[in-house]
Amino acid sequence: MASGRAVEALRAYRSVLKATHKAFAGDTFMLQQSAAEVRKKFEENRHVSSEADIQRLLEDATEASSFISTMIIQAKATPSGAFGIWRI
């Protein structure tokens, strides 16, 4: 059975991925790139064992998920060639 921290890390990982899927819906390139970056960041910290560091990383992931969900916008080309900004 997974430890409590492992479960928290998995939840944080899924939360960040879910936020990127929402923010970049319909943009295959950005979905792939963001998923790869999220995976890379989590893999880089896989072996962190300090409780304080783990807590900080979990808080960072929560903050990243919130930031992506509320602050990322996508510009889409209008028929005139201008860009309209749509809040996600």
N, CA, C and O atoms as CSV, one atom per row, in Angstrom:
chain,resi,resn,atom,element,x,y,z
A,1,MET,N,N,0.848,-1.183,0.000
A,1,MET,CA,C,0.000,0.000,0.000
A,1,MET,C,C,0.890,1.243,0.000
A,1,MET,O,O,1.939,1.266,0.645
A,2,ALA,N,N,0.473,2.249,-0.711
A,2,ALA,CA,C,1.257,3.480,-0.829
A,2,ALA,C,C,1.184,4.286,0.461
A,2,ALA,O,O,0.175,4.295,1.167
A,3,SER,N,N,2.301,4.968,0.742
A,3,SER,CA,C,2.323,5.804,1.940
A,3,SER,C,C,1.436,7.021,1.732
A,3,SER,O,O,1.055,7.339,0.605
A,4,GLY,N,N,1.115,7.690,2.813
A,4,GLY,CA,C,0.282,8.886,2.746
A,4,GLY,C,C,0.884,9.965,1.874
A,4,GLY,O,O,0.173,10.631,1.122
A,5,ARG,N,N,2.204,10.141,1.971
A,5,ARG,CA,C,2.874,11.163,1.155
A,5,ARG,C,C,2.851,10.800,-0.319
A,5,ARG,O,O,2.711,11.673,-1.176
A,6,ALA,N,N,2.988,9.505,-0.619
A,6,ALA,CA,C,2.931,9.063,-2.017
A,6,ALA,C,C,1.557,9.352,-2.608
A,6,ALA,O,O,1.445,9.776,-3.758
A,7,VAL,N,N,0.524,9.124,-1.826
A,7,VAL,CA,C,-0.837,9.403,-2.275
A,7,VAL,C,C,-1.011,10.909,-2.489
A,7,VAL,O,O,-1.619,11.329,-3.473
A,8,GLU,N,N,-0.481,11.718,-1.573
A,8,GLU,CA,C,-0.553,13.179,-1.726
A,8,GLU,C,C,0.177,13.624,-2.982
A,8,GLU,O,O,-0.306,14.491,-3.711
A,9,ALA,N,N,1.337,13.035,-3.237
A,9,ALA,CA,C,2.113,13.402,-4.425
A,9,ALA,C,C,1.352,13.031,-5.696
A,9,ALA,O,O,1.332,13.803,-6.655
A,10,LEU,N,N,0.738,11.876,-5.707
A,10,LEU,CA,C,-0.039,11.455,-6.865
A,10,LEU,C,C,-1.227,12.382,-7.087
A,10,LEU,O,O,-1.533,12.740,-8.224
A,11,ARG,N,N,-1.890,12.767,-6.020
A,11,ARG,CA,C,-3.009,13.715,-6.133
A,11,ARG,C,C,-2.537,15.056,-6.682
A,11,ARG,O,O,-3.194,15.657,-7.531
A,12,ALA,N,N,-1.392,15.517,-6.188
A,12,ALA,CA,C,-0.833,16.785,-6.661
A,12,ALA,C,C,-0.485,16.679,-8.144
A,12,ALA,O,O,-0.774,17.592,-8.917
A,13,TYR,N,N,0.126,15.586,-8.535
A,13,TYR,CA,C,0.489,15.354,-9.937
A,13,TYR,C,C,-0.754,15.393,-10.824
A,13,TYR,O,O,-0.779,16.071,-11.851
A,14,ARG,N,N,-1.764,14.667,-10.417
A,14,ARG,CA,C,-3.012,14.631,-11.194
A,14,ARG,C,C,-3.678,16.001,-11.251
A,14,ARG,O,O,-4.245,16.379,-12.276
A,15,SER,N,N,-3.608,16.734,-10.160
A,15,SER,CA,C,-4.197,18.070,-10.118
A,15,SER,C,C,-3.522,19.018,-11.104
A,15,SER,O,O,-4.191,19.780,-11.800
A,16,VAL,N,N,-2.205,18.966,-11.157
A,16,VAL,CA,C,-1.477,19.827,-12.099
A,16,VAL,C,C,-1.797,19.408,-13.531
A,16,VAL,O,O,-2.023,20.262,-14.389
A,17,LEU,N,N,-1.818,18.102,-13.797
A,17,LEU,CA,C,-2.155,17.643,-15.144
A,17,LEU,C,C,-3.575,18.044,-15.536
A,17,LEU,O,O,-3.818,18.448,-16.673
A,18,LYS,N,N,-4.497,17.934,-14.608
A,18,LYS,CA,C,-5.886,18.316,-14.881
A,18,LYS,C,C,-5.970,19.811,-15.220
A,18,LYS,O,O,-6.703,20.212,-16.123
A,19,ALA,N,N,-5.218,20.613,-14.492
A,19,ALA,CA,C,-5.202,22.052,-14.764
A,19,ALA,C,C,-4.651,22.335,-16.157
A,19,ALA,O,O,-5.175,23.190,-16.870
A,20,THR,N,N,-3.587,21.615,-16.553
A,20,THR,CA,C,-3.028,21.841,-17.888
A,20,THR,C,C,-4.002,21.384,-18.971
A,20,THR,O,O,-4.092,22.012,-20.026
A,21,HIS,N,N,-4.728,20.303,-18.721
A,21,HIS,CA,C,-5.717,19.837,-19.696
A,21,HIS,C,C,-6.825,20.864,-19.877
A,21,HIS,O,O,-7.321,21.058,-20.987
A,22,LYS,N,N,-7.205,21.507,-18.814
A,22,LYS,CA,C,-8.233,22.543,-18.896
A,22,LYS,C,C,-7.690,23.780,-19.605
A,22,LYS,O,O,-8.356,24.340,-20.476
A,23,ALA,N,N,-6.492,24.203,-19.239
A,23,ALA,CA,C,-5.916,25.429,-19.791
A,23,ALA,C,C,-5.569,25.294,-21.269
A,23,ALA,O,O,-5.696,26.254,-22.029
A,24,PHE,N,N,-5.131,24.107,-21.677
A,24,PHE,CA,C,-4.661,23.926,-23.043
A,24,PHE,C,C,-5.557,23.016,-23.879
A,24,PHE,O,O,-5.100,22.392,-24.836
A,25,ALA,N,N,-6.820,22.946,-23.515
A,25,ALA,CA,C,-7.765,22.109,-24.256
A,25,ALA,C,C,-7.741,22.491,-25.733
A,25,ALA,O,O,-7.834,23.665,-26.091
A,26,GLY,N,N,-7.615,21.484,-26.572
A,26,GLY,CA,C,-7.607,21.723,-28.012
A,26,GLY,C,C,-6.252,22.081,-28.589
A,26,GLY,O,O,-6.121,22.223,-29.804
A,27,ASP,N,N,-5.249,22.228,-27.754
A,27,ASP,CA,C,-3.900,22.580,-28.201
A,27,ASP,C,C,-2.983,21.382,-27.920
A,27,ASP,O,O,-2.346,21.299,-26.870
A,28,THR,N,N,-2.936,20.476,-28.870
A,28,THR,CA,C,-2.209,19.224,-28.686
A,28,THR,C,C,-0.745,19.450,-28.333
A,28,THR,O,O,-0.212,18.790,-27.441
A,29,PHE,N,N,-0.103,20.363,-29.015
A,29,PHE,CA,C,1.312,20.619,-28.752
A,29,PHE,C,C,1.526,21.050,-27.303
A,29,PHE,O,O,2.396,20.506,-26.623
A,30,MET,N,N,0.750,22.014,-26.823
A,30,MET,CA,C,0.911,22.499,-25.451
A,30,MET,C,C,0.526,21.442,-24.429
A,30,MET,O,O,1.128,21.368,-23.357
A,31,LEU,N,N,-0.462,20.628,-24.745
A,31,LEU,CA,C,-0.826,19.538,-23.837
A,31,LEU,C,C,0.336,18.559,-23.683
A,31,LEU,O,O,0.657,18.139,-22.571
A,32,GLN,N,N,0.960,18.202,-24.792
A,32,GLN,CA,C,2.086,17.273,-24.732
A,32,GLN,C,C,3.273,17.884,-24.003
A,32,GLN,O,O,3.893,17.232,-23.163
A,33,GLN,N,N,3.587,19.131,-24.322
A,33,GLN,CA,C,4.737,19.788,-23.708
A,33,GLN,C,C,4.533,19.998,-22.207
A,33,GLN,O,O,5.443,19.771,-21.409
A,34,SER,N,N,3.333,20.434,-21.836
A,34,SER,CA,C,3.084,20.676,-20.414
A,34,SER,C,C,3.084,19.369,-19.626
A,34,SER,O,O,3.589,19.324,-18.505
A,35,ALA,N,N,2.525,18.307,-20.200
A,35,ALA,CA,C,2.532,17.012,-19.522
A,35,ALA,C,C,3.967,16.514,-19.336
A,35,ALA,O,O,4.309,15.968,-18.286
A,36,ALA,N,N,4.796,16.704,-20.352
A,36,ALA,CA,C,6.199,16.285,-20.255
A,36,ALA,C,C,6.932,17.093,-19.184
A,36,ALA,O,O,7.739,16.541,-18.435
A,37,GLU,N,N,6.660,18.373,-19.109
A,37,GLU,CA,C,7.320,19.229,-18.107
A,37,GLU,C,C,6.869,18.875,-16.691
A,37,GLU,O,O,7.688,18.817,-15.774
A,38,VAL,N,N,5.586,18.640,-16.513
A,38,VAL,CA,C,5.072,18.246,-15.199
A,38,VAL,C,C,5.713,16.925,-14.771
A,38,VAL,O,O,6.163,16.781,-13.634
A,39,ARG,N,N,5.749,15.981,-15.679
A,39,ARG,CA,C,6.358,14.679,-15.380
A,39,ARG,C,C,7.830,14.846,-14.997
A,39,ARG,O,O,8.299,14.247,-14.029
A,40,LYS,N,N,8.553,15.666,-15.765
A,40,LYS,CA,C,9.969,15.906,-15.509
A,40,LYS,C,C,10.183,16.476,-14.112
A,40,LYS,O,O,11.067,16.027,-13.383
A,41,LYS,N,N,9.370,17.468,-13.737
A,41,LYS,CA,C,9.521,18.103,-12.422
A,41,LYS,C,C,9.249,17.117,-11.293
A,41,LYS,O,O,9.967,17.100,-10.294
A,42,PHE,N,N,8.227,16.307,-11.448
A,42,PHE,CA,C,7.927,15.324,-10.408
A,42,PHE,C,C,9.018,14.259,-10.343
A,42,PHE,O,O,9.404,13.837,-9.253
A,43,GLU,N,N,9.515,13.822,-11.491
A,43,GLU,CA,C,10.589,12.822,-11.515
A,43,GLU,C,C,11.863,13.358,-10.866
A,43,GLU,O,O,12.560,12.624,-10.166
A,44,GLU,N,N,12.166,14.629,-11.098
A,44,GLU,CA,C,13.358,15.243,-10.505
A,44,GLU,C,C,13.332,15.173,-8.982
A,44,GLU,O,O,14.380,15.139,-8.337
A,45,ASN,N,N,12.146,15.153,-8.418
A,45,ASN,CA,C,12.000,15.203,-6.962
A,45,ASN,C,C,11.525,13.885,-6.367
A,45,ASN,O,O,11.129,13.835,-5.203
A,46,ARG,N,N,11.561,12.838,-7.143
A,46,ARG,CA,C,11.074,11.524,-6.705
A,46,ARG,C,C,11.763,11.034,-5.438
A,46,ARG,O,O,11.127,10.398,-4.597
A,47,HIS,N,N,13.035,11.317,-5.292
A,47,HIS,CA,C,13.807,10.755,-4.184
A,47,HIS,C,C,14.001,11.719,-3.012
A,47,HIS,O,O,14.819,11.467,-2.127
A,48,VAL,N,N,13.255,12.813,-3.008
A,48,VAL,CA,C,13.339,13.739,-1.878
A,48,VAL,C,C,12.786,13.025,-0.649
A,48,VAL,O,O,11.717,12.416,-0.704
A,49,SER,N,N,13.514,13.103,0.450
A,49,SER,CA,C,13.074,12.384,1.646
A,49,SER,C,C,12.833,13.295,2.848
A,49,SER,O,O,12.202,12.875,3.818
A,50,SER,N,N,13.315,14.509,2.801
A,50,SER,CA,C,13.108,15.445,3.895
A,50,SER,C,C,11.631,15.841,3.964
A,50,SER,O,O,11.045,16.291,2.979
A,51,GLU,N,N,11.057,15.666,5.130
A,51,GLU,CA,C,9.634,15.988,5.315
A,51,GLU,C,C,9.344,17.449,4.966
A,51,GLU,O,O,8.325,17.751,4.343
A,52,ALA,N,N,10.229,18.344,5.363
A,52,ALA,CA,C,10.044,19.773,5.065
A,52,ALA,C,C,10.091,20.026,3.559
A,52,ALA,O,O,9.294,20.804,3.034
A,53,ASP,N,N,11.013,19.377,2.869
A,53,ASP,CA,C,11.118,19.542,1.417
A,53,ASP,C,C,9.902,18.958,0.704
A,53,ASP,O,O,9.393,19.546,-0.250
A,54,ILE,N,N,9.446,17.812,1.165
A,54,ILE,CA,C,8.266,17.189,0.570
A,54,ILE,C,C,7.059,18.106,0.739
A,54,ILE,O,O,6.290,18.305,-0.201
A,55,GLN,N,N,6.895,18.659,1.927
A,55,GLN,CA,C,5.774,19.559,2.170
A,55,GLN,C,C,5.843,20.784,1.262
A,55,GLN,O,O,4.828,21.216,0.717
A,56,ARG,N,N,7.041,21.341,1.102
A,56,ARG,CA,C,7.219,22.508,0.238
A,56,ARG,C,C,6.890,22.157,-1.208
A,56,ARG,O,O,6.233,22.935,-1.900
A,57,LEU,N,N,7.335,21.001,-1.667
A,57,LEU,CA,C,7.064,20.584,-3.039
A,57,LEU,C,C,5.573,20.344,-3.277
A,57,LEU,O,O,5.049,20.679,-4.339
A,58,LEU,N,N,4.897,19.769,-2.295
A,58,LEU,CA,C,3.447,19.570,-2.422
A,58,LEU,C,C,2.721,20.913,-2.474
A,58,LEU,O,O,1.771,21.082,-3.239
A,59,GLU,N,N,3.169,21.860,-1.661
A,59,GLU,CA,C,2.579,23.200,-1.698
A,59,GLU,C,C,2.856,23.880,-3.038
A,59,GLU,O,O,1.987,24.562,-3.582
A,60,ASP,N,N,4.060,23.697,-3.566
A,60,ASP,CA,C,4.402,24.255,-4.872
A,60,ASP,C,C,3.498,23.679,-5.962
A,60,ASP,O,O,3.049,24.408,-6.846
A,61,ALA,N,N,3.233,22.387,-5.899
A,61,ALA,CA,C,2.370,21.746,-6.894
A,61,ALA,C,C,0.942,22.276,-6.793
A,61,ALA,O,O,0.291,22.517,-7.809
A,62,THR,N,N,0.461,22.454,-5.574
A,62,THR,CA,C,-0.881,23.008,-5.378
A,62,THR,C,C,-0.953,24.426,-5.934
A,62,THR,O,O,-1.927,24.797,-6.590
A,63,GLU,N,N,0.073,25.202,-5.670
A,63,GLU,CA,C,0.147,26.571,-6.173
A,63,GLU,C,C,0.211,26.587,-7.704
A,63,GLU,O,O,-0.441,27.410,-8.345
A,64,ALA,N,N,0.984,25.693,-8.277
A,64,ALA,CA,C,1.098,25.618,-9.737
A,64,ALA,C,C,-0.243,25.263,-10.363
A,64,ALA,O,O,-0.638,25.851,-11.370
A,65,SER,N,N,-0.934,24.314,-9.775
A,65,SER,CA,C,-2.246,23.923,-10.280
A,65,SER,C,C,-3.215,25.091,-10.249
A,65,SER,O,O,-3.947,25.330,-11.209
A,66,SER,N,N,-3.215,25.807,-9.154
A,66,SER,CA,C,-4.087,26.970,-9.015
A,66,SER,C,C,-3.715,28.061,-10.017
A,66,SER,O,O,-4.589,28.660,-10.643
A,67,PHE,N,N,-2.424,28.314,-10.164
A,67,PHE,CA,C,-1.958,29.330,-11.101
A,67,PHE,C,C,-2.369,28.981,-12.527
A,67,PHE,O,O,-2.900,29.825,-13.248
A,68,ILE,N,N,-2.124,27.747,-12.928
A,68,ILE,CA,C,-2.472,27.321,-14.280
A,68,ILE,C,C,-3.971,27.453,-14.513
A,68,ILE,O,O,-4.402,27.895,-15.578
A,69,SER,N,N,-4.758,27.073,-13.525
A,69,SER,CA,C,-6.218,27.106,-13.657
A,69,SER,C,C,-6.784,28.512,-13.732
A,69,SER,O,O,-7.802,28.739,-14.386
A,70,THR,N,N,-6.135,29.457,-13.068
A,70,THR,CA,C,-6.726,30.797,-12.978
A,70,THR,C,C,-5.998,31.875,-13.768
A,70,THR,O,O,-6.584,32.915,-14.071
A,71,MET,N,N,-4.736,31.649,-14.106
A,71,MET,CA,C,-3.958,32.730,-14.714
A,71,MET,C,C,-3.544,32.494,-16.168
A,71,MET,O,O,-3.113,33.434,-16.836
A,72,ILE,N,N,-3.661,31.297,-16.658
A,72,ILE,CA,C,-3.266,31.009,-18.038
A,72,ILE,C,C,-4.421,31.365,-18.964
A,72,ILE,O,O,-5.567,30.968,-18.749
A,73,ILE,N,N,-4.088,32.115,-19.988
A,73,ILE,CA,C,-5.087,32.448,-21.002
A,73,ILE,C,C,-4.541,32.020,-22.354
A,73,ILE,O,O,-3.330,31.904,-22.539
A,74,GLN,N,N,-5.434,31.791,-23.283
A,74,GLN,CA,C,-5.013,31.443,-24.632
A,74,GLN,C,C,-5.576,32.471,-25.589
A,74,GLN,O,O,-6.739,32.864,-25.491
A,75,ALA,N,N,-4.740,32.900,-26.511
A,75,ALA,CA,C,-5.175,33.813,-27.556
A,75,ALA,C,C,-5.536,32.976,-28.778
A,75,ALA,O,O,-4.808,32.055,-29.147
A,76,LYS,N,N,-6.640,33.298,-29.388
A,76,LYS,CA,C,-7.064,32.576,-30.583
A,76,LYS,C,C,-7.239,33.582,-31.709
A,76,LYS,O,O,-7.757,34.680,-31.507
A,77,ALA,N,N,-6.803,33.192,-32.887
A,77,ALA,CA,C,-6.921,34.073,-34.044
A,77,ALA,C,C,-8.388,34.237,-34.422
A,77,ALA,O,O,-9.149,33.270,-34.474
A,78,THR,N,N,-8.762,35.480,-34.684
A,78,THR,CA,C,-10.104,35.772,-35.172
A,78,THR,C,C,-10.058,35.734,-36.696
A,78,THR,O,O,-8.972,35.723,-37.276
A,79,PRO,N,N,-11.205,35.713,-37.346
A,79,PRO,CA,C,-11.200,35.690,-38.816
A,79,PRO,C,C,-10.442,36.872,-39.439
A,79,PRO,O,O,-9.923,36.750,-40.549
A,80,SER,N,N,-10.373,38.002,-38.745
A,80,SER,CA,C,-9.666,39.166,-39.281
A,80,SER,C,C,-8.151,39.059,-39.113
A,80,SER,O,O,-7.410,39.885,-39.646
A,81,GLY,N,N,-7.697,38.066,-38.390
A,81,GLY,CA,C,-6.269,37.904,-38.178
A,81,GLY,C,C,-5.794,38.454,-36.836
A,81,GLY,O,O,-4.648,38.237,-36.441
A,82,ALA,N,N,-6.668,39.159,-36.146
A,82,ALA,CA,C,-6.325,39.660,-34.801
A,82,ALA,C,C,-6.441,38.495,-33.825
A,82,ALA,O,O,-6.929,37.418,-34.169
A,83,PHE,N,N,-5.990,38.731,-32.624
A,83,PHE,CA,C,-6.088,37.684,-31.619
A,83,PHE,C,C,-7.064,38.103,-30.540
A,83,PHE,O,O,-6.995,39.216,-30.020
A,84,GLY,N,N,-7.966,37.208,-30.211
A,84,GLY,CA,C,-8.889,37.412,-29.107
A,84,GLY,C,C,-8.387,36.584,-27.937
A,84,GLY,O,O,-7.918,35.460,-28.114
A,85,ILE,N,N,-8.486,37.132,-26.775
A,85,ILE,CA,C,-8.016,36.412,-25.586
A,85,ILE,C,C,-9.221,35.837,-24.855
A,85,ILE,O,O,-10.192,36.536,-24.564
A,86,TRP,N,N,-9.131,34.574,-24.576
A,86,TRP,CA,C,-10.199,33.865,-23.893
A,86,TRP,C,C,-9.692,33.396,-22.552
A,86,TRP,O,O,-8.695,32.679,-22.468
A,87,ARG,N,N,-10.370,33.795,-21.519
A,87,ARG,CA,C,-9.998,33.327,-20.182
A,87,ARG,C,C,-10.491,31.906,-20.046
A,87,ARG,O,O,-11.626,31.591,-20.403
A,88,ILE,N,N,-9.656,31.077,-19.541
A,88,ILE,CA,C,-9.985,29.659,-19.399
A,88,ILE,C,C,-10.759,29.468,-18.118
A,88,ILE,O,O,-11.144,28.346,-17.790
